[in-house]
């Protein structure tokens, strides 16, 4: 799988680089290096096992921890705002 194919597969699955890193058990910088391609000084070749895993995902297979691994983390601003709203509502009770 070429870097371009890997990136296309990730985008077809509607995943961020961080999400793919969690699914594959690698670091986000590794995903960036895989997608950078051979023209980038820090690029590395896409791992064969990762390529097979991505192909399986494209074919519809999902691991048991898919929902957890691909969940987008809450945005900090929203979490703080939600906590502040809870604090305000608790004062009014």
Long-range contacts (C-beta under 8 A, 24 or more apart in sequence): 1-46, 1-50, 1-51, 1-54, 1-55, 2-37, 2-46, 3-34, 3-35, 3-36, 3-37, 3-38, 3-43, 3-46, 4-37, 6-34, 6-35, 6-46, 6-50, 6-51, 6-54, 7-35, 9-54, 9-55, 9-57, 9-58, 10-35, 10-54, 12-58, 13-54, 13-57, 13-58, 15-70, 16-72, 19-69, 19-70, 19-72, 20-54, 22-69, 22-70, 23-53, 23-57, 23-63, 23-66, 23-69, 23-70, 24-50, 24-53, 26-50
